[in-house]
Amino acid sequence: MNHFFQSLRRHMGVLRTVFYKTAAETQNTGCRSFIESYRNRLFVGIFSKLVFFILMHITFFSFHLF
Protein backbone atom coordinates (compact mmCIF):
# COMPACT_ATOMS: atom_id res chain seq x y z
CA MET A 1 0.00 0.00 0.00
CA ASN A 2 2.86 2.33 0.82
CA HIS A 3 4.36 1.71 -2.62
CA PHE A 4 1.05 2.72 -4.18
CA PHE A 5 1.08 6.06 -2.36
CA GLN A 6 4.69 6.68 -3.35
CA SER A 7 3.93 6.10 -7.03
CA LEU A 8 0.83 8.30 -6.74
CA ARG A 9 2.91 11.10 -5.25
CA ARG A 10 5.49 10.71 -8.02
CA HIS A 11 2.77 10.89 -10.69
CA MET A 12 1.39 14.04 -9.07
CA GLY A 13 4.87 15.54 -9.18
CA VAL A 14 5.14 14.70 -12.88
CA LEU A 15 1.75 16.28 -13.58
CA ARG A 16 2.75 19.40 -11.65
CA THR A 17 6.01 19.65 -13.60
CA VAL A 18 4.16 19.29 -16.90
CA PHE A 19 1.67 21.92 -15.81
CA TYR A 20 4.34 24.45 -14.85
CA LYS A 21 6.38 23.75 -17.97
CA THR A 22 3.35 24.35 -20.14
CA ALA A 23 2.46 27.46 -18.15
CA ALA A 24 5.94 28.85 -18.72
CA GLU A 25 5.62 28.25 -22.45
CA THR A 26 2.19 29.86 -22.47
CA GLN A 27 2.94 33.30 -21.21
CA ASN A 28 3.79 34.41 -24.73
CA THR A 29 1.34 32.22 -26.67
CA GLY A 30 -1.94 32.79 -24.84
CA CYS A 31 -4.52 30.89 -22.87
CA ARG A 32 -6.20 28.82 -25.57
CA SER A 33 -3.01 27.19 -26.79
CA PHE A 34 -2.04 26.64 -23.16
CA ILE A 35 -5.18 24.62 -22.54
CA GLU A 36 -4.68 22.70 -25.78
CA SER A 37 -1.06 21.77 -25.12
CA TYR A 38 -1.75 20.93 -21.48
CA ARG A 39 -4.63 18.68 -22.47
CA ASN A 40 -2.48 16.95 -25.08
CA ARG A 41 0.36 16.37 -22.62
CA LEU A 42 -2.05 15.21 -19.97
CA PHE A 43 -3.60 12.71 -22.37
CA VAL A 44 -0.20 11.40 -23.47
CA GLY A 45 0.96 11.15 -19.86
CA ILE A 46 -2.14 9.32 -18.69
CA PHE A 47 -2.06 7.00 -21.69
CA SER A 48 1.60 6.07 -21.17
CA LYS A 49 1.01 5.57 -17.44
CA LEU A 50 -1.96 3.33 -18.21
CA VAL A 51 0.06 1.21 -20.62
CA PHE A 52 2.91 0.97 -18.11
CA PHE A 53 0.47 0.04 -15.32
CA ILE A 54 -1.14 -2.71 -17.43
CA LEU A 55 2.25 -4.10 -18.42
CA MET A 56 3.40 -4.10 -14.80
CA HIS A 57 0.29 -5.98 -13.72
CA ILE A 58 0.63 -8.51 -16.53
CA THR A 59 4.22 -9.29 -15.56
CA PHE A 60 3.33 -9.34 -11.85
CA PHE A 61 0.46 -11.78 -12.28
CA SER A 62 2.37 -13.98 -14.72
CA PHE A 63 5.14 -14.30 -12.12
CA HIS A 64 2.57 -15.37 -9.56
CA LEU A 65 0.95 -17.88 -11.89
CA PHE A 66 4.09 -19.74 -12.96
N, CA, C and O atoms as CSV, one atom per row, in Angstrom:
chain,resi,resn,atom,element,x,y,z
A,1,MET,N,N,0.836,-1.203,0.000
A,1,MET,CA,C,0.000,0.000,0.000
A,1,MET,C,C,0.871,1.253,0.000
A,1,MET,O,O,0.561,2.241,-0.665
A,2,ASN,N,N,1.955,1.192,0.751
A,2,ASN,CA,C,2.858,2.335,0.821
A,2,ASN,C,C,3.462,2.626,-0.547
A,2,ASN,O,O,3.621,3.783,-0.936
A,3,HIS,N,N,3.799,1.551,-1.274
A,3,HIS,CA,C,4.364,1.713,-2.617
A,3,HIS,C,C,3.371,2.421,-3.534
A,3,HIS,O,O,3.753,3.246,-4.364
A,4,PHE,N,N,2.091,2.087,-3.371
A,4,PHE,CA,C,1.050,2.720,-4.185
A,4,PHE,C,C,1.026,4.222,-3.944
A,4,PHE,O,O,0.937,5.003,-4.891
A,5,PHE,N,N,1.107,4.633,-2.674
A,5,PHE,CA,C,1.075,6.057,-2.363
A,5,PHE,C,C,2.319,6.766,-2.884
A,5,PHE,O,O,2.247,7.911,-3.330
A,6,GLN,N,N,3.458,6.081,-2.825
A,6,GLN,CA,C,4.685,6.681,-3.349
A,6,GLN,C,C,4.577,6.920,-4.847
A,6,GLN,O,O,4.956,7.984,-5.337
A,7,SER,N,N,4.061,5.935,-5.578
A,7,SER,CA,C,3.933,6.101,-7.025
A,7,SER,C,C,2.907,7.180,-7.341
A,7,SER,O,O,3.072,7.933,-8.301
A,8,LEU,N,N,1.845,7.259,-6.536
A,8,LEU,CA,C,0.835,8.295,-6.745
A,8,LEU,C,C,1.450,9.677,-6.558
A,8,LEU,O,O,1.196,10.593,-7.341
A,9,ARG,N,N,2.263,9.817,-5.511
A,9,ARG,CA,C,2.913,11.100,-5.252
A,9,ARG,C,C,3.850,11.455,-6.401
A,9,ARG,O,O,3.922,12.612,-6.816
A,10,ARG,N,N,4.567,10.458,-6.913
A,10,ARG,CA,C,5.487,10.714,-8.023
A,10,ARG,C,C,4.717,11.153,-9.265
A,10,ARG,O,O,5.150,12.061,-9.975
A,11,HIS,N,N,3.576,10.512,-9.532
A,11,HIS,CA,C,2.769,10.893,-10.691
A,11,HIS,C,C,2.244,12.306,-10.537
A,11,HIS,O,O,2.188,13.057,-11.510
A,12,MET,N,N,1.852,12.682,-9.304
A,12,MET,CA,C,1.392,14.044,-9.072
A,12,MET,C,C,2.518,15.036,-9.334
A,12,MET,O,O,2.294,16.106,-9.900
A,13,GLY,N,N,3.726,14.674,-8.919
A,13,GLY,CA,C,4.871,15.541,-9.182
A,13,GLY,C,C,5.105,15.721,-10.670
A,13,GLY,O,O,5.407,16.822,-11.131
A,14,VAL,N,N,4.964,14.625,-11.429
A,14,VAL,CA,C,5.137,14.703,-12.882
A,14,VAL,C,C,4.083,15.608,-13.492
A,14,VAL,O,O,4.389,16.441,-14.344
A,15,LEU,N,N,2.831,15.443,-13.053
A,15,LEU,CA,C,1.755,16.283,-13.578
A,15,LEU,C,C,2.015,17.746,-13.265
A,15,LEU,O,O,1.800,18.613,-14.111
A,16,ARG,N,N,2.479,18.024,-12.044
A,16,ARG,CA,C,2.749,19.402,-11.655
A,16,ARG,C,C,3.859,19.985,-12.519
A,16,ARG,O,O,3.776,21.130,-12.962
A,17,THR,N,N,4.906,19.183,-12.755
A,17,THR,CA,C,6.009,19.653,-13.597
A,17,THR,C,C,5.523,19.969,-14.997
A,17,THR,O,O,5.872,21.003,-15.566
A,18,VAL,N,N,4.702,19.064,-15.557
A,18,VAL,CA,C,4.162,19.290,-16.899
A,18,VAL,C,C,3.336,20.564,-16.919
A,18,VAL,O,O,3.421,21.359,-17.855
A,19,PHE,N,N,2.531,20.749,-15.870
A,19,PHE,CA,C,1.668,21.925,-15.806
A,19,PHE,C,C,2.503,23.201,-15.789
A,19,PHE,O,O,2.221,24.138,-16.535
A,20,TYR,N,N,3.528,23.238,-14.941
A,20,TYR,CA,C,4.342,24.451,-14.848
A,20,TYR,C,C,5.132,24.691,-16.123
A,20,TYR,O,O,5.295,25.832,-16.555
A,21,LYS,N,N,5.623,23.614,-16.722
A,21,LYS,CA,C,6.382,23.751,-17.966
A,21,LYS,C,C,5.499,24.353,-19.049
A,21,LYS,O,O,5.904,25.256,-19.781
A,22,THR,N,N,4.275,23.823,-19.130
A,22,THR,CA,C,3.353,24.355,-20.138
A,22,THR,C,C,2.984,25.787,-19.817
A,22,THR,O,O,2.849,26.611,-20.721
A,23,ALA,N,N,2.817,26.095,-18.540
A,23,ALA,CA,C,2.463,27.456,-18.148
A,23,ALA,C,C,3.579,28.422,-18.527
A,23,ALA,O,O,3.315,29.541,-18.966
A,24,ALA,N,N,4.820,27.989,-18.358
A,24,ALA,CA,C,5.943,28.850,-18.720
A,24,ALA,C,C,5.968,29.104,-20.224
A,24,ALA,O,O,6.275,30.209,-20.671
A,25,GLU,N,N,5.638,28.062,-21.007
A,25,GLU,CA,C,5.616,28.250,-22.455
A,25,GLU,C,C,4.477,29.175,-22.871
A,25,GLU,O,O,4.551,29.845,-23.900
A,26,THR,N,N,3.418,29.201,-22.053
A,26,THR,CA,C,2.189,29.860,-22.473
A,26,THR,C,C,2.231,31.345,-22.384
A,26,THR,O,O,1.502,32.025,-23.106
A,27,GLN,N,N,3.065,31.886,-21.516
A,27,GLN,CA,C,2.943,33.298,-21.211
A,27,GLN,C,C,3.110,34.157,-22.448
A,27,GLN,O,O,2.695,35.316,-22.444
A,28,ASN,N,N,3.701,33.629,-23.504
A,28,ASN,CA,C,3.785,34.414,-24.730
A,28,ASN,C,C,2.861,33.891,-25.822
A,28,ASN,O,O,2.756,34.519,-26.875
A,29,THR,N,N,2.186,32.757,-25.606
A,29,THR,CA,C,1.339,32.217,-26.669
A,29,THR,C,C,-0.138,32.412,-26.391
A,29,THR,O,O,-0.934,32.432,-27.330
A,30,GLY,N,N,-0.534,32.555,-25.138
A,30,GLY,CA,C,-1.941,32.790,-24.838
A,30,GLY,C,C,-2.635,31.603,-24.213
A,30,GLY,O,O,-2.103,30.493,-24.168
A,31,CYS,N,N,-3.832,31.862,-23.735
A,31,CYS,CA,C,-4.519,30.893,-22.872
A,31,CYS,C,C,-5.040,29.693,-23.653
A,31,CYS,O,O,-4.948,28.560,-23.180
A,32,ARG,N,N,-5.582,29.927,-24.837
A,32,ARG,CA,C,-6.203,28.822,-25.572
A,32,ARG,C,C,-5.172,27.748,-25.917
A,32,ARG,O,O,-5.413,26.558,-25.709
A,33,SER,N,N,-4.038,28.168,-26.438
A,33,SER,CA,C,-3.010,27.193,-26.790
A,33,SER,C,C,-2.469,26.513,-25.538
A,33,SER,O,O,-2.060,25.353,-25.583
A,34,PHE,N,N,-2.468,27.238,-24.418
A,34,PHE,CA,C,-2.042,26.635,-23.163
A,34,PHE,C,C,-2.943,25.463,-22.803
A,34,PHE,O,O,-2.466,24.380,-22.463
A,35,ILE,N,N,-4.240,25.687,-22.881
A,35,ILE,CA,C,-5.179,24.616,-22.542
A,35,ILE,C,C,-5.015,23.444,-23.507
A,35,ILE,O,O,-5.041,22.283,-23.100
A,36,GLU,N,N,-4.847,23.762,-24.783
A,36,GLU,CA,C,-4.681,22.697,-25.785
A,36,GLU,C,C,-3.443,21.852,-25.489
A,36,GLU,O,O,-3.520,20.625,-25.419
A,37,SER,N,N,-2.306,22.518,-25.316
A,37,SER,CA,C,-1.063,21.770,-25.118
A,37,SER,C,C,-1.096,21.011,-23.794
A,37,SER,O,O,-0.592,19.892,-23.706
A,38,TYR,N,N,-1.693,21.624,-22.757
A,38,TYR,CA,C,-1.754,20.931,-21.477
A,38,TYR,C,C,-2.630,19.692,-21.592
A,38,TYR,O,O,-2.309,18.638,-21.043
A,39,ARG,N,N,-3.754,19.831,-22.323
A,39,ARG,CA,C,-4.631,18.678,-22.473
A,39,ARG,C,C,-3.931,17.571,-23.254
A,39,ARG,O,O,-4.054,16.395,-22.914
A,40,ASN,N,N,-3.199,17.945,-24.297
A,40,ASN,CA,C,-2.480,16.945,-25.085
A,40,ASN,C,C,-1.445,16.228,-24.231
A,40,ASN,O,O,-1.349,15.001,-24.264
A,41,ARG,N,N,-0.670,16.992,-23.467
A,41,ARG,CA,C,0.361,16.371,-22.623
A,41,ARG,C,C,-0.266,15.502,-21.557
A,41,ARG,O,O,0.240,14.425,-21.241
A,42,LEU,N,N,-1.372,15.974,-21.001
A,42,LEU,CA,C,-2.048,15.206,-19.969
A,42,LEU,C,C,-2.522,13.874,-20.537
A,42,LEU,O,O,-2.368,12.828,-19.907
A,43,PHE,N,N,-3.102,13.925,-21.736
A,43,PHE,CA,C,-3.595,12.709,-22.375
A,43,PHE,C,C,-2.446,11.744,-22.638
A,43,PHE,O,O,-2.552,10.552,-22.351
A,44,VAL,N,N,-1.355,12.259,-23.181
A,44,VAL,CA,C,-0.199,11.404,-23.470
A,44,VAL,C,C,0.346,10.809,-22.182
A,44,VAL,O,O,0.676,9.624,-22.133
A,45,GLY,N,N,0.441,11.633,-21.131
A,45,GLY,CA,C,0.959,11.147,-19.860
A,45,GLY,C,C,0.088,10.067,-19.257
A,45,GLY,O,O,0.584,9.038,-18.799
A,46,ILE,N,N,-1.222,10.305,-19.259
A,46,ILE,CA,C,-2.143,9.321,-18.690
A,46,ILE,C,C,-2.116,8.037,-19.505
A,46,ILE,O,O,-2.142,6.937,-18.952
A,47,PHE,N,N,-2.064,8.185,-20.828
A,47,PHE,CA,C,-2.056,7.003,-21.692
A,47,PHE,C,C,-0.806,6.161,-21.450
A,47,PHE,O,O,-0.895,4.940,-21.320
A,48,SER,N,N,0.363,6.812,-21.388
A,48,SER,CA,C,1.604,6.067,-21.173
A,48,SER,C,C,1.610,5.422,-19.794
A,48,SER,O,O,2.090,4.299,-19.636
A,49,LYS,N,N,1.073,6.133,-18.780
A,49,LYS,CA,C,1.010,5.565,-17.444
A,49,LYS,C,C,0.101,4.345,-17.429
A,49,LYS,O,O,0.400,3.342,-16.780
A,50,LEU,N,N,-1.019,4.441,-18.155
A,50,LEU,CA,C,-1.964,3.334,-18.208
A,50,LEU,C,C,-1.317,2.110,-18.835
A,50,LEU,O,O,-1.448,0.999,-18.321
A,51,VAL,N,N,-0.621,2.315,-19.946
A,51,VAL,CA,C,0.060,1.209,-20.624
A,51,VAL,C,C,1.101,0.594,-19.696
A,51,VAL,O,O,1.198,-0.628,-19.584
A,52,PHE,N,N,1.879,1.444,-19.032
A,52,PHE,CA,C,2.906,0.971,-18.108
A,52,PHE,C,C,2.277,0.169,-16.970
A,52,PHE,O,O,2.781,-0.887,-16.588
A,53,PHE,N,N,1.164,0.687,-16.432
A,53,PHE,CA,C,0.468,0.035,-15.324
A,53,PHE,C,C,-0.014,-1.351,-15.733
A,53,PHE,O,O,0.159,-2.325,-15.000
A,54,ILE,N,N,-0.629,-1.423,-16.930
A,54,ILE,CA,C,-1.143,-2.707,-17.426
A,54,ILE,C,C,0.002,-3.697,-17.623
A,54,ILE,O,O,-0.110,-4.866,-17.255
A,55,LEU,N,N,1.100,-3.223,-18.206
A,55,LEU,CA,C,2.248,-4.105,-18.419
A,55,LEU,C,C,2.806,-4.601,-17.093
A,55,LEU,O,O,3.144,-5.776,-16.956
A,56,MET,N,N,2.902,-3.695,-16.108
A,56,MET,CA,C,3.401,-4.099,-14.798
A,56,MET,C,C,2.517,-5.181,-14.201
A,56,MET,O,O,3.015,-6.167,-13.659
A,57,HIS,N,N,1.192,-4.996,-14.300
A,57,HIS,CA,C,0.287,-5.979,-13.715
A,57,HIS,C,C,0.363,-7.303,-14.449
A,57,HIS,O,O,0.289,-8.360,-13.823
A,58,ILE,N,N,0.510,-7.263,-15.767
A,58,ILE,CA,C,0.627,-8.508,-16.534
A,58,ILE,C,C,1.867,-9.283,-16.090
A,58,ILE,O,O,1.793,-10.489,-15.855
A,59,THR,N,N,2.993,-8.603,-15.976
A,59,THR,CA,C,4.218,-9.286,-15.559
A,59,THR,C,C,4.085,-9.785,-14.124
A,59,THR,O,O,4.511,-10.896,-13.809
A,60,PHE,N,N,3.493,-8.964,-13.252
A,60,PHE,CA,C,3.335,-9.337,-11.850
A,60,PHE,C,C,2.497,-10.605,-11.719
A,60,PHE,O,O,2.877,-11.542,-11.016
A,61,PHE,N,N,1.347,-10.626,-12.405
A,61,PHE,CA,C,0.459,-11.782,-12.281
A,61,PHE,C,C,1.038,-13.010,-12.968
A,61,PHE,O,O,0.819,-14.132,-12.511
A,62,SER,N,N,1.770,-12.818,-14.054
A,62,SER,CA,C,2.366,-13.975,-14.715
A,62,SER,C,C,3.440,-14.594,-13.820
A,62,SER,O,O,3.614,-15.813,-13.812
A,63,PHE,N,N,4.162,-13.758,-13.065
A,63,PHE,CA,C,5.138,-14.305,-12.124
A,63,PHE,C,C,4.439,-15.112,-11.042
A,63,PHE,O,O,4.949,-16.145,-10.610
A,64,HIS,N,N,3.278,-14.651,-10.605
A,64,HIS,CA,C,2.573,-15.372,-9.559
A,64,HIS,C,C,1.967,-16.661,-10.080
A,64,HIS,O,O,1.832,-17.629,-9.332
A,65,LEU,N,N,1.598,-16.687,-11.358
A,65,LEU,CA,C,0.950,-17.880,-11.891
A,65,LEU,C,C,1.947,-19.009,-12.117
A,65,LEU,O,O,1.633,-20.172,-11.864
A,66,PHE,N,N,3.151,-18.677,-12.592
A,66,PHE,CA,C,4.088,-19.737,-12.956
A,66,PHE,C,C,5.114,-20.012,-11.874
A,66,PHE,O,O,5.970,-20.881,-12.041
